[in-house]
Amino acid sequence: MSKMHVTATVNGDEVEFLADPRETLLDCLRDHLDLTGSKEGCGTGDCGACSVMLNGRLVPSCLVLGVETDGATIETIEGMAPEGALHPLQRKFIEHAALQCGFCTPGFLVAAKALLEKNPDPSESEIRYWLAGNLCRCTGYDKIVRAVQDAAAEMRGAA
Amino acid sequence: MRYHAPATFDEAVSIAAKASGVTRFLAGGTDVLVQLRAGAVTPDDLIDLKKIPGTHDITAQPDGGWRIGIAVSGASLGAHAKLVADWPGVVEGMELVGSTQVQGRATLTGNLCNGSPAADSVPGLVAAGATVTILGPDGSRELPVEQVPVKPGKTALEPGEIITAINLPPRGKNGGDAYLRFIPRTEMDIAVVGCAVSLTRENDKITAARVALGAVAPTVLLDEACAQAIVGTTLDDAALAALAEAASGAAKPISDKRGSKEFRVDVVGVLARRAAKIAYERAAK
C-alpha cells in the first residue's frame, strides 16, 4: 500500500508526514509526529480522548484520516499551554483535582477550550452537554465541571 | 485501500465507475471510518468528497429554498441562523446525532446514506419535503429523501451514483417544523422512536402537513393518514388524538434491545402529538 505525502499546520507549525491511507489523524499525530498527548480510548468516536481542533472545529481525530488533512490546520493539546505557563483550564484542572489517571484529560481540555471560545460564560448544563462526548471513568465529572466553570470565570476576568 | 480526493463530482463518479471492488464515499466519516476501524468494511477505493468545491456550503436558492452541501457538518448546520430560522426541525434532528466532536464531522447526507431506520436527521428532512440531487454514470436525477433508504443499511442509489446535495424547499409563510425522539437518557443515544412534523397554518387552521415516523419500520415512514388527521383542524384535542392514533396505526416496529414493539407503537403517538404542537407554535411566528 503506497503512502501519501501530507502537509498540514499543527499547532502553528507546518509539518509533513507520510501516511498510509488507512491511518487516522490520531495515528499520524502519535506515530509520525510524536504528539502523543491525544489518546486513543475507543477508536470509534465515542470517548473524546482524541479530541483535536481541525480547521476550527472540534473533532474526534480517530474519525479523521491522516490523508484527509492535507492543507488543514490542526490544534492539539500540545499547543494549548503558552510558552512557560499553563492555560487557565490546565491550571484549574490541577487545582480542582479534575483528573485521576489523566487519560481523558487532554480531550477534556481541548473540548473545554473550544467551548469557552464559543461561549465564555456557559451554564453547568451547557458544560455538561458540550462535554457529553468526553468520557471519564475516574472523577465522576463534578470536579471537571467545576474546573471548567472556575477557568471560565478567571478567563472572563470575574475571578 | 486507495484514497481518492477528486476535485469534481464528475471525477468522483468516474472513479467509482472504474472501481471494481468495494467502494465507499467519504464525507464526515463517522460511519465509514468506524466500519473501517472495526474491520467490518474495508473499501478498496475510498472516495473523499470533501475537497469538491461547494460541498461545505449552505446556499440560499432563488425560490427561497436551501441547497445543503454534502460535507456540511452538524456543527455548521446549527451555526447557520437563517437556515435554523426556516427549518428548526431539520436542524434539531441533525444536532441530536452524537457528541460535540461527532457534530464537527457528521453530515446530513451521511446520516441518510447510512440507511438506519433510527437516523435522527432523516424524519425532519422527510417531513420538510427535502430532495436529494444524485449524479451517476447516466447523468443527474432528483429523488425525495423518503425514497432514498429502501431497507436498513441499503439505499436506492445505484452503483456509481452519489448524492451531490440536499435540497430543502422554500419554507414560505406561517410554516413550522419540529423533531422529537425518545431515548432513555438525555444525550448520546440512538432513537428508540422519532417523529418529525412540518406544517403550514392559515390563522389557526392547518392547511398542509407532512408527518415522518422514525425507528418504527425498516425505513423512515412518511405517513399520509397522520397528515390528514391534522390538516383542516386547529390542532385541537380531537385532532391530536386522531394524529396519535394514526401514528400508532402506521408504526410497524420490531422489538429489540432499545424498546419493545408495543412500547414503540404507543410512544410514536405521544411524540407525534408533541412534535405537532411545537411545529404549530413555530408556524405562528
Interface residues (C-beta under 8 A of the other chain):
Chain A: M1 M4 P21 R22 T24 G43 T44 G45 D46 G48 S51 L54 R57 L58 V59 P60 C62 L63 V64 L65 V67 E68 D70 A111 A114 L115 Y129 W130 L131 A132 G133 N134
Chain B: M1 R2 Y3 A5 L26 G28 G29 T30 L33 V34 L36 R37 A38 T42 L46 D48 K50 S73 A75 S76 G98 S99 T100 Q101 V102 G104 R105 E187 M188
